[in-house]
Amino acid sequence: MSIASEQAAEYDKKTSGPDYYNLGIGPVKLRFQGEMAVTLNDNVEYTDANRQSDIIFTPGINLGVYWPVTEQNTLQFHTGIGYVDYLKTTSLSHIYVTPDSALEFKMYTGDFVINFHDRFSLVEDVAQSPTVSGTGEFGQLENTTGVGVDWDLNKLILSLSCDYDLLDATTPNYSYIDHGSELFTLKAGFVLHETTKLGLELGGGITTYNQPILNNNTDWSIGPYYEAQLSEHISAKASGGYVSYMFTPNSTTNAVVSTPNVSGIAGYYADLSLTHQVNSWLEQTLSAGRQFQLGVTANLVDLYYARYQAAWGFIRNVNLTTQLQYQHGTTSDGVLQTLSIYSGGIGVSYDITQKLNGSVNYLLQVKRADPASYNYVQNQLVFDFKYSF
């Protein structure tokens, strides 16, 4: 949940600028953006043999609303909705709702900031689930409802969030992953310097599946985190600690996913991220770490990762991005799989006019796994156009 909170904070930063919203009705600020993407994909089923290629059309619209209800209360809504239309493999066509979609109401009272939120998404992206292969149909509808409270005590900031997360698979073959989770996070952050924060984070959750195939579980984690502007051009974020999962045995004997070795799993988690503004035309970010994820064909995935991204702006109105990523994971309690995923990409975007932006992006993803039936190689070339009204 701390990751979700950080993503929401990053969205707040992105939308706080005066040029983000392009329309206004009284005190309400609006942003409308139309989008059309065309994707050339040479392996829509994520398979190692009998690869199917296709052309995919993705029209959509992005909407943002900001309403300062009073001087102390604000309401914010943002979402992106569209349709993914496969030219040949029409069975894969679907509606999407972007992962950053949310309705948030913030109350400011004294030293407290209270955030009531509902975050939702509808995505069908096999690449986001490292253990899934051999299919292009793996959709997930997710909704997270909750409240967060920040208490600013000058040099000490206390944060508490409580959420209820619902996840439903939109593909019948994966309906056994449908579940609800009660989640909480408690953070205490000490402001050591204007640009330096050190703190402790405690989190936990209870997950209950609708079907007795994957195992219900309880998890908790604890560890420190650190954020600092190390120099004028280098910033760092680091977190780490101990995490434990405890699984409840199922009574079913005809499970689609066999989980005979139900047990408790514990270990360390870690994340380190460095951002370097090299000069006026290059910014690069390097991150690495280890995390545990609830699985699809097994109870849990132990995942190590390393990512590098660079943004180049040495040509006026042209932005060039490059990225590399490596993931290595193993599953526990279920279908055993050891996997390594290598991916890289390059993209170029250009401001055609003040309101119209066009981009071309290429992405290569290679998965090597044991068993080898989970292997695949995929190339994507995406042409994307965005118009801000």
C-alpha positions in Angstrom: 0.0 0.0 0.0 2.9 2.4 0.5 3.7 2.0 -3.2 0.1 3.0 -4.1 0.3 6.0 -1.7 3.6 7.1 -3.4 2.0 6.8 -6.8 -0.9 9.0 -5.7 1.6 11.6 -4.3 3.4 11.6 -7.6 0.1 12.2 -9.4 -0.6 15.1 -7.1 2.8 16.7 -8.0 2.1 16.2 -11.7 -1.4 17.8 -11.5 -0.5 20.7 -9.2 1.1 22.9 -11.9 -0.9 25.8 -13.4 -0.6 24.5 -16.9 -2.0 21.0 -16.3 -5.7 21.9 -16.4 -7.0 23.4 -19.7 -10.6 24.2 -19.0 -12.5 25.9 -16.2 -16.1 26.2 -15.0 -16.2 28.7 -12.1 -13.9 27.3 -9.4 -13.7 23.9 -11.0 -10.6 23.1 -13.2 -10.9 20.5 -15.9 -8.5 18.6 -18.2 -9.6 16.8 -21.3 -7.2 14.9 -23.4 -8.0 12.6 -26.4 -5.7 9.8 -27.3 -5.2 7.4 -30.2 -2.6 4.7 -30.3 -1.7 2.1 -32.9 0.4 -0.9 -31.7 2.2 -3.5 -33.8 2.6 -6.6 -31.6 4.3 -9.8 -32.8 3.2 -12.0 -30.0 -0.2 -11.2 -28.5 -0.6 -14.6 -26.8 2.8 -14.4 -24.9 3.9 -17.8 -26.3 7.2 -19.3 -27.3 5.7 -21.2 -30.3 2.8 -20.5 -32.7 3.3 -16.8 -32.2 0.4 -14.6 -33.4 0.9 -11.0 -34.5 -1.7 -8.3 -34.7 -2.4 -4.6 -35.1 -4.1 -3.0 -32.1 -6.1 0.3 -32.1 -6.6 2.0 -28.8 -8.7 5.2 -28.7 -9.3 6.8 -25.4 -9.9 9.9 -23.4 -8.2 11.2 -20.2 -10.2 13.3 -17.8 -9.1 15.3 -14.8 -11.3 17.4 -12.4 -10.0 19.6 -9.5 -12.6 21.4 -7.3 -11.5 23.5 -4.2 -14.8 23.0 -2.4 -13.7 25.4 0.4 -10.4 26.8 1.5 -9.9 23.6 3.6 -11.5 21.0 1.4 -10.7 19.8 -2.1 -12.2 17.2 -4.4 -10.2 15.6 -7.2 -11.1 13.1 -9.9 -9.0 11.6 -12.6 -9.3 8.7 -15.0 -8.4 7.4 -18.5 -11.0 5.3 -20.3 -10.7 3.7 -23.7 -11.1 0.6 -25.9 -8.3 -1.8 -27.0 -9.4 -3.2 -30.4 -7.4 -6.1 -31.9 -7.7 -6.3 -35.7 -7.4 -10.1 -36.0 -7.6 -11.7 -32.6 -10.9 -9.9 -31.8 -11.5 -12.1 -28.7 -8.7 -10.1 -26.9 -10.5 -6.7 -27.5 -11.5 -5.0 -24.3 -12.3 -1.8 -22.4 -9.6 -0.3 -20.2 -9.5 2.1 -17.2 -6.1 3.4 -16.4 -4.4 2.4 -13.1 -4.1 6.0 -11.9 -7.9 6.5 -11.8 -9.2 7.9 -8.5 -11.7 10.0 -6.7 -10.2 11.8 -3.7 -11.5 14.2 -1.1 -9.0 16.0 1.1 -9.8 17.8 4.3 -7.3 20.2 6.0 -7.9 20.9 9.6 -5.2 22.2 12.0 -2.2 19.9 11.7 -4.2 17.1 10.0 -4.7 16.3 6.4 -7.4 13.6 5.9 -7.7 11.9 2.5 -10.8 9.9 1.6 -10.2 8.0 -1.6 -11.5 5.4 -4.1 -8.8 4.2 -6.5 -9.8 1.9 -9.4 -8.6 0.3 -12.6 -9.5 -2.2 -15.3 -6.4 -3.5 -17.1 -5.5 -6.5 -19.3 -1.8 -6.7 -19.4 0.0 -10.0 -19.0 3.4 -8.3 -18.8 2.4 -6.8 -15.4 2.1 -10.3 -13.9 5.6 -11.9 -14.3 4.4 -15.5 -13.7 1.7 -15.5 -16.4 2.4 -16.8 -19.9 0.8 -18.5 -22.9 -2.3 -16.3 -23.0 -3.3 -12.7 -24.0 -6.3 -12.7 -21.8 -5.6 -11.8 -18.2 -7.7 -8.9 -17.1 -8.1 -7.5 -13.6 -10.7 -5.2 -12.2 -9.4 -3.6 -9.0 -11.0 -1.1 -6.5 -9.4 0.3 -3.4 -11.4 2.3 -0.9 -10.0 3.9 2.2 -8.9 6.8 4.2 -5.5 8.2 5.1 -4.5 10.7 7.8 -1.3 12.8 8.0 -0.5 14.5 11.3 2.2 17.2 10.9 4.0 17.8 14.2 6.7 20.0 12.6 9.8 17.7 12.8 7.6 14.6 13.1 5.0 13.5 10.6 2.7 10.6 11.5 0.7 8.9 8.7 -2.0 6.2 8.9 -3.9 4.6 6.1 -6.6 1.9 6.1 -8.0 0.4 2.9 -10.2 -2.3 1.6 -9.0 -3.7 -1.8 -11.2 -5.8 -4.1 -9.7 -7.6 -7.1 -11.7 -9.6 -9.6 -10.4 -11.3 -12.7 -12.3 -10.4 -15.9 -11.2 -13.7 -17.5 -13.2 -16.8 -16.3 -10.1 -19.0 -16.3 -8.5 -16.9 -13.6 -11.6 -16.3 -11.5 -10.0 -18.2 -8.6 -7.7 -15.2 -7.9 -10.7 -13.0 -6.9 -10.2 -11.7 -3.4 -10.6 -9.0 -0.9 -7.8 -7.5 1.3 -8.0 -5.4 4.4 -4.8 -3.3 4.4 -3.1 -0.8 6.7 0.1 1.2 6.8 1.5 3.3 9.7 4.4 5.6 9.1 6.4 7.9 11.4 8.8 10.3 9.5 11.4 12.5 11.1 12.4 15.6 9.2 16.1 15.7 9.7 16.7 18.5 7.3 14.6 20.6 4.8 15.4 17.9 2.2 16.0 14.8 4.3 13.5 12.5 5.9 14.1 9.3 7.9 11.3 7.2 9.2 9.8 3.8 10.2 7.0 2.0 8.3 4.7 -0.7 9.6 2.2 -2.4 7.3 0.0 -5.4 7.2 -3.1 -7.1 5.6 -5.6 -9.9 5.6 -6.4 -11.4 2.2 -9.5 -13.7 1.7 -10.1 -15.5 -1.6 -13.6 -16.2 -3.0 -12.6 -19.7 -3.9 -10.7 -22.2 -1.8 -7.8 -22.7 -4.4 -5.2 -20.1 -3.5 -4.7 -19.9 0.3 -6.0 -17.1 2.5 -3.2 -15.3 4.2 -2.1 -12.7 6.7 1.0 -10.5 6.2 2.9 -7.9 8.0 6.1 -5.9 7.4 8.3 -3.4 9.3 11.3 -1.4 8.3 12.9 2.0 7.9 12.8 4.4 5.0 14.9 7.3 3.9 14.4 10.2 1.5 17.1 12.8 0.8 18.3 15.4 -1.7 22.0 14.2 -1.6 23.2 17.1 -3.7 21.8 19.8 -6.0 21.4 17.2 -8.7 21.1 13.8 -7.0 18.1 12.6 -4.9 17.7 9.2 -3.2 14.9 7.0 -1.8 15.6 3.9 0.2 13.4 1.4 2.2 13.9 -2.0 3.6 12.9 -4.4 6.3 11.3 -7.7 7.2 8.1 -9.1 5.8 6.1 -12.2 6.8 3.3 -14.1 5.1 1.2 -16.7 7.0 -1.1 -19.0 4.9 -4.2 -20.9 5.9 -4.6 -24.4 4.5 -7.6 -25.2 2.3 -9.9 -28.1 2.6 -10.5 -28.5 -1.1 -9.0 -31.5 -3.0 -9.9 -30.5 -6.6 -8.1 -27.2 -6.8 -7.1 -25.8 -10.2 -3.9 -24.6 -8.6 -2.4 -27.2 -6.3 -1.0 -25.7 -3.2 0.0 -28.8 -1.0 3.0 -27.2 0.8 1.2 -24.4 2.6 3.6 -22.7 5.0 4.7 -19.4 6.4 7.1 -17.4 4.2 9.3 -14.6 5.5 12.3 -12.6 4.3 13.6 -9.1 3.7 12.3 -6.5 1.3 14.3 -3.6 -0.1 14.1 -0.8 -2.6 16.8 1.8 -3.5 16.1 4.5 -6.1 18.6 7.2 -7.2 17.7 10.1 -9.5 20.5 12.1 -11.2 19.9 15.4 -13.1 23.1 15.2 -15.1 22.5 18.5 -16.9 19.7 20.4 -18.5 19.1 17.7 -21.2 19.6 14.4 -19.3 17.9 12.9 -16.2 18.5 9.3 -15.2 17.0 7.0 -12.6 18.3 3.7 -11.3 16.3 1.5 -8.9 16.7 -2.0 -7.5 15.2 -4.2 -4.8 13.3 -7.2 -3.7 9.6 -7.6 -3.1 7.0 -10.2 -2.5 3.7 -10.4 -4.6 0.6 -12.5 -4.2 0.8 -15.0 -7.1 -1.5 -16.3 -9.8 -0.5 -19.9 -10.2 1.1 -20.0 -6.7 0.5 -18.3 -3.4 3.5 -16.0 -3.6 6.2 -14.7 -5.9 9.7 -13.7 -4.6 10.8 -11.1 -7.1 14.2 -9.3 -7.5 14.4 -6.3 -9.9 16.6 -3.7 -11.3 15.5 -0.8 -13.6 17.2 2.0 -15.4 15.5 4.9 -17.2 16.9 8.0 -18.9 15.1 11.0 -20.3 16.9 13.0 -22.9 15.9 16.5 -24.0 18.7 17.8 -26.1 16.4 18.8 -29.1 13.8 21.4 -28.6 10.2 20.0 -28.4 11.6 16.5 -28.7 11.9 14.1 -25.7 13.8 10.8 -26.0 13.5 8.1 -23.3 15.4 4.9 -22.9 14.8 2.1 -20.4 16.1 -1.2 -19.3 14.7 -3.7 -16.7 15.6 -7.1 -15.3 13.4 -9.3 -13.0 14.2 -12.6 -11.4 11.6 -14.5 -9.4 10.5 -17.8 -7.9 7.1 -19.0 -6.8 6.1 -20.7 -3.6 3.2 -23.0 -2.6 1.7 -23.9 -5.9 2.9 -24.3 -9.5 6.7 -23.9 -9.1 8.3 -21.5 -11.6 11.7 -19.8 -11.8 11.7 -16.9 -14.2 13.9 -14.2 -15.6 12.5 -11.3 -17.6 14.6 -8.9 -19.6 13.1 -5.8 -21.2 14.2 -2.7 -22.9 12.8 0.1 -24.8 13.3 3.4 -26.5 10.7 6.2 -27.2 10.6 9.6 -29.0 7.9 12.2 -28.5 7.4 15.4 -30.3 5.1 18.4 -29.6 3.6 18.8 -33.1 1.5 21.8 -32.0 0.9 23.4 -28.7 -2.0 21.0 -28.1 -1.0 17.9 -30.1 1.8 15.5 -29.1 3.0 12.5 -31.1 5.3 9.6 -29.9 6.8 6.4 -31.2 7.9 3.7 -28.7 9.6 0.4 -29.1 9.6 -2.3 -26.4 11.3 -5.7 -26.3 10.5 -8.2 -23.6 12.1 -11.7 -23.2 11.0 -14.2 -20.6 13.1 -17.3 -19.8 11.6 -19.7 -17.2 11.7 -23.2 -15.8 9.5 -24.9 -16.9 10.3 -23.7 -20.5 6.6 -23.7 -21.4 6.4 -20.2 -19.7 9.0 -18.7 -22.2 8.2 -16.0 -24.6 9.7 -13.1 -26.7 7.6 -10.1 -27.6 8.2 -7.0 -29.7 5.9 -4.0 -29.7 6.0 -0.8 -31.8 3.5 1.9 -30.6 2.5 5.1 -32.4 0.6 7.4 -30.0 -1.1 10.7 -30.5 -2.5 12.9 -27.7 -4.6 16.1 -28.1 -5.3 18.4 -25.1 -8.4 20.4 -25.6 
